[in-house]
């Protein structure tokens, strides 16, 4: 059995359609039919029972489908292991990252990785921390990058750096002009926050509870960039990562508020399934993160 024929069979079964399978595989439809015919001839059993424009998979076909997936995964793993021995890294690295890490840290890391391993193709999905944990658990990505904490049972979590959240406002905001901001000022201020499930929101809620305010006047954005632009427009105050606000702070557009609150620190970590731990591209990615940002 040829791997190409097995891949064709898997695609046909999953699409339940020869035409769609041919399009996805970039093959002519007669070639797809020939691959299926070759498999049936070699195994001497029908794999698909055709009727008019539809078909159903025979029990033998169901067995081959399951084994074919395993064989293709084994072939891919074997290729990765051989490339590893030759110090090469290629293929696709699927990363699911929380917003702060995905928007402000990963671009630099992936630039360095591309220079070292030009055949490695990174695919980044940016979502909140809870969704990253779900993607890792469901194997929809090879590795996750999270801020804060998640229930990591049965997953491998590896801290790689610390981050700090600071309270900021635009330089024209009334609280930005005070030499000392009282807790009462924070309690009555309008807050700009990330959505529930975000690592930044988790720490913002903790901060609000610590100052005795659990239901502030607020506006919620689903991205760091939305929070930052709202800050710059003067909408309110926010707890943000020093990485999110760095450029605006350096330019003096945003300023830290002078207030006596406990510094909010959190850990940035990688998260992956034990099944992904031995993958070469996951290993080099985690190593590069630690080299670039680790303490």
C-alpha positions as CSV (number, residue, x, y, z in Angstrom):
1,X,0.0,0.0,0.0
2,X,1.3,3.4,-0.9
3,X,1.0,6.3,1.6
4,X,-0.4,8.5,-1.2
5,X,-3.2,6.0,-1.8
6,X,-4.0,5.8,1.9
7,X,-4.1,9.6,2.2
8,X,-6.5,9.6,-0.8
9,X,-8.7,7.0,0.9
10,X,-8.8,9.0,4.2
11,X,-9.8,12.2,2.4
12,X,-12.6,10.5,0.4
13,X,-14.0,9.0,3.5
14,X,-13.9,12.2,5.5
15,X,-15.5,14.3,2.7
16,X,-17.9,11.5,1.6
17,X,-17.3,12.8,-1.9
18,X,-14.8,12.0,-4.6
19,X,-14.9,15.4,-6.2
20,X,-14.3,17.3,-3.0
21,X,-11.4,14.9,-2.1
22,X,-9.8,15.4,-5.5
23,X,-10.0,19.2,-5.1
24,X,-8.4,19.1,-1.6
25,X,-5.6,16.8,-2.8
26,X,-5.1,18.7,-6.0
27,X,-5.6,15.5,-8.0
28,X,-7.8,14.6,-11.0
29,X,-10.9,12.7,-10.0
30,X,-9.9,9.6,-12.1
31,X,-6.7,9.5,-10.1
32,X,-8.6,9.5,-6.9
33,X,-10.8,6.6,-8.2
34,X,-7.7,4.7,-9.3
35,X,-6.1,5.0,-5.8
36,X,-9.3,3.5,-4.3
37,X,-9.4,0.8,-6.9
38,X,-5.7,-0.1,-6.3
39,X,-6.3,-0.5,-2.6
40,X,-9.4,-2.7,-3.1
41,X,-7.4,-4.8,-5.6
42,X,-4.5,-5.2,-3.2
43,X,-6.7,-6.1,-0.3
44,X,-9.1,-8.1,-2.4
45,X,-12.1,-6.6,-0.6
46,X,-14.5,-3.7,-1.3
47,X,-13.8,-0.7,0.8
48,X,-16.6,1.6,-0.5
49,X,-20.0,0.4,-1.7
50,X,-21.2,2.8,-4.4
51,X,-24.9,3.5,-5.2
52,X,-25.8,6.3,-7.7
53,X,-23.8,9.4,-6.5
54,X,-23.2,8.3,-2.9
55,X,-21.4,5.5,-1.2
56,X,-21.0,3.9,2.2
57,X,-17.8,2.6,3.9
58,X,-17.7,-1.2,4.4
59,X,-16.5,-2.7,7.7
60,X,-13.2,-3.4,6.0
61,X,-13.0,0.2,4.8
62,X,-13.7,1.4,8.4
63,X,-10.8,-0.7,9.6
64,X,-8.5,0.6,6.9
65,X,-9.5,4.2,7.6
66,X,-8.4,3.8,11.3
67,X,-5.2,2.1,10.4
68,X,-4.4,4.5,7.6
69,X,-4.6,7.4,10.0
70,X,-2.2,5.6,12.3
71,X,0.2,4.8,9.5
72,X,0.3,8.3,8.2
73,X,1.0,9.7,11.7
74,X,3.7,7.1,12.1
75,X,5.2,8.1,8.8
76,X,5.2,11.7,9.8
77,X,6.8,10.9,13.2
78,X,9.5,8.8,11.5
79,X,10.3,11.6,9.1
80,X,10.5,14.1,12.0
81,X,12.9,11.7,13.9
82,X,15.2,11.3,10.9
83,X,15.3,15.1,10.4
84,X,16.0,15.5,14.1
85,X,19.1,13.3,13.7
86,X,20.3,15.6,10.9
87,X,19.6,18.7,13.0
88,X,16.8,19.8,10.7
89,X,13.4,21.1,11.6
90,X,10.6,21.3,9.1
91,X,6.9,20.9,8.8
92,X,4.1,22.8,10.5
93,X,4.2,24.1,14.0
94,X,0.7,24.9,15.3
95,X,0.7,27.4,18.1
96,X,-2.3,28.6,20.1
97,X,-1.3,31.7,22.2
98,X,-3.0,34.1,24.5
99,X,-3.3,37.7,23.2
100,X,-0.4,39.3,25.1
101,X,2.0,36.6,24.1
102,X,0.7,36.1,20.6
103,X,0.7,39.8,19.7
104,X,3.8,41.1,21.5
105,X,6.2,38.2,22.1
106,X,5.8,35.6,19.4
107,X,6.6,37.8,16.3
108,X,10.2,38.2,17.5
109,X,10.6,34.6,18.5
110,X,9.2,33.3,15.2
111,X,11.5,35.6,13.3
112,X,14.5,34.0,15.0
113,X,13.1,30.5,14.5
114,X,12.6,31.2,10.8
115,X,16.2,32.3,10.4
116,X,17.4,29.1,12.1
117,X,14.9,26.7,10.6
118,X,13.6,28.2,7.3
119,X,11.7,25.0,6.5
120,X,9.6,25.3,9.7
121,X,6.2,26.7,9.0
122,X,4.5,28.3,12.0
123,X,0.7,28.7,12.2
124,X,-0.4,30.9,15.1
125,X,-4.0,31.2,16.5
126,X,-4.6,33.9,19.1
127,X,-7.3,33.5,21.6
128,X,-7.9,33.9,25.3
129,X,-6.2,31.7,27.9
130,X,-9.1,29.4,28.5
131,X,-9.5,28.7,24.8
132,X,-5.8,28.0,24.5
133,X,-6.0,25.4,27.2
134,X,-9.0,23.8,25.3
135,X,-7.1,23.8,22.0
136,X,-4.1,22.1,23.6
137,X,-6.3,19.5,25.3
138,X,-8.1,18.7,22.1
139,X,-4.9,18.5,20.1
140,X,-5.9,21.3,17.8
141,X,-2.5,22.8,18.3
142,X,1.0,21.4,19.0
143,X,1.8,23.9,21.8
144,X,0.0,26.6,23.7
145,X,1.3,29.8,25.3
146,X,-0.7,31.1,28.2
147,X,-0.7,33.9,30.8
148,X,-1.8,33.2,34.3
149,X,-3.0,29.7,35.3
150,X,-5.2,27.0,33.9
151,X,-6.3,23.5,35.2
152,X,-3.3,21.7,33.6
153,X,-4.2,18.2,34.7
154,X,-2.7,15.6,32.2
155,X,-1.0,18.5,30.4
156,X,2.6,19.7,30.7
157,X,3.0,23.3,31.7
158,X,6.4,25.0,31.6
159,X,6.9,28.6,32.8
160,X,9.3,30.6,30.7
161,X,9.1,34.2,32.0
162,X,7.4,36.6,34.4
163,X,5.1,39.5,33.4
164,X,3.9,42.5,35.4
165,X,0.5,44.3,35.1
166,X,0.5,48.0,35.8
167,X,-2.3,50.5,36.1
168,X,-2.2,53.1,33.3
169,X,-4.2,55.9,31.8
170,X,-3.7,58.4,28.9
171,X,-1.5,61.3,29.9
172,X,-4.4,63.7,29.8
173,X,-6.6,61.6,32.1
174,X,-7.4,63.4,35.5
175,X,-5.9,60.5,37.5
176,X,-2.7,60.7,35.4
177,X,-2.0,64.2,36.7
178,X,-2.3,63.2,40.4
179,X,0.9,62.8,42.6
180,X,-1.0,60.1,44.5
181,X,-4.1,58.2,43.4
182,X,-6.4,57.1,46.3
183,X,-8.2,53.8,46.3
184,X,-11.5,55.7,46.2
185,X,-10.4,57.2,42.9
186,X,-9.9,53.7,41.5
187,X,-13.2,52.5,42.8
188,X,-15.1,55.3,41.1
189,X,-13.1,55.3,37.8
190,X,-14.3,53.9,34.5
191,X,-12.3,50.8,33.7
192,X,-11.3,49.3,30.4
193,X,-11.0,45.5,30.6
194,X,-10.5,42.3,28.6
195,X,-13.2,39.7,28.3
196,X,-13.9,36.8,30.8
197,X,-11.5,33.9,30.2
198,X,-8.6,36.3,29.4
199,X,-5.5,36.0,31.6
200,X,-5.3,39.8,31.8
201,X,-9.0,39.9,33.0
202,X,-8.2,37.2,35.6
203,X,-5.6,39.5,37.2
204,X,-7.7,42.6,36.7
205,X,-10.6,41.0,38.7
206,X,-8.1,40.0,41.4
207,X,-6.9,43.6,41.6
208,X,-10.4,45.0,41.8
209,X,-11.3,42.6,44.6
210,X,-8.2,43.7,46.5
211,X,-9.3,47.4,46.4
212,X,-12.9,46.5,47.4
213,X,-14.5,47.0,44.0
214,X,-16.1,44.0,42.3
215,X,-18.5,45.7,39.9
216,X,-16.9,48.8,38.4
217,X,-18.2,51.0,35.6
218,X,-16.4,49.4,32.6
219,X,-16.0,48.8,28.9
220,X,-14.9,45.4,27.7
221,X,-12.8,44.6,24.7
222,X,-11.8,41.3,23.2
223,X,-8.2,42.2,22.4
224,X,-5.3,44.1,23.9
225,X,-5.2,46.5,20.9
226,X,-8.8,47.5,21.6
227,X,-8.0,48.1,25.3
228,X,-4.9,50.2,24.3
229,X,-6.8,52.3,21.8
230,X,-9.6,53.0,24.3
231,X,-7.0,54.1,26.8
232,X,-5.4,56.5,24.3
233,X,-8.8,57.9,23.6
234,X,-9.3,58.7,27.2
235,X,-12.1,56.3,27.9
236,X,-10.8,55.1,31.3
237,X,-8.0,53.3,33.1
238,X,-6.8,49.8,32.8
239,X,-4.5,47.1,34.2
240,X,-2.2,46.1,31.3
241,X,0.9,44.1,30.7
242,X,4.1,46.1,30.5
243,X,4.7,44.5,27.1
244,X,1.3,45.6,25.8
245,X,1.9,49.2,26.8
246,X,5.6,49.5,26.3
247,X,5.7,51.7,23.2
248,X,3.0,54.0,24.4
249,X,4.7,54.3,27.8
250,X,8.1,55.1,26.1
251,X,6.4,57.8,24.0
252,X,4.7,59.3,27.1
253,X,1.2,58.7,25.6
254,X,0.3,56.4,28.5
255,X,1.5,56.9,32.1
256,X,1.5,54.6,35.1
257,X,-0.9,55.7,37.9
258,X,0.8,56.6,41.2
259,X,-1.2,54.4,43.5
260,X,-0.4,52.1,46.5
261,X,-1.5,48.7,45.3
262,X,0.3,45.4,45.4
263,X,2.3,44.8,42.1
264,X,0.4,42.3,40.0
265,X,2.8,39.7,38.6
266,X,2.0,36.6,36.6
267,X,3.8,33.8,34.8
268,X,3.8,33.2,31.1
269,X,4.0,29.5,30.3
270,X,4.0,27.0,27.5
271,X,1.4,24.2,27.6
272,X,1.3,21.0,25.7
273,X,0.0,17.4,25.7
274,X,2.5,14.6,26.6
275,X,1.9,13.4,23.0
276,X,3.5,16.5,21.7
277,X,6.5,16.6,24.1
278,X,8.9,14.7,21.9
279,X,8.2,16.6,18.7
280,X,11.3,18.3,17.5
281,X,9.6,21.6,16.4
282,X,7.8,21.9,19.8
283,X,11.1,21.4,21.6
284,X,13.0,24.1,19.6
285,X,10.1,26.5,19.9
286,X,10.1,26.2,23.8
287,X,13.8,26.4,23.9
288,X,13.8,29.6,21.8
289,X,11.2,31.2,24.1
290,X,13.3,30.5,27.2
291,X,16.5,31.8,25.5
292,X,14.8,35.0,24.4
293,X,12.6,35.9,27.4
294,X,13.6,33.6,30.3
295,X,15.1,35.0,33.4
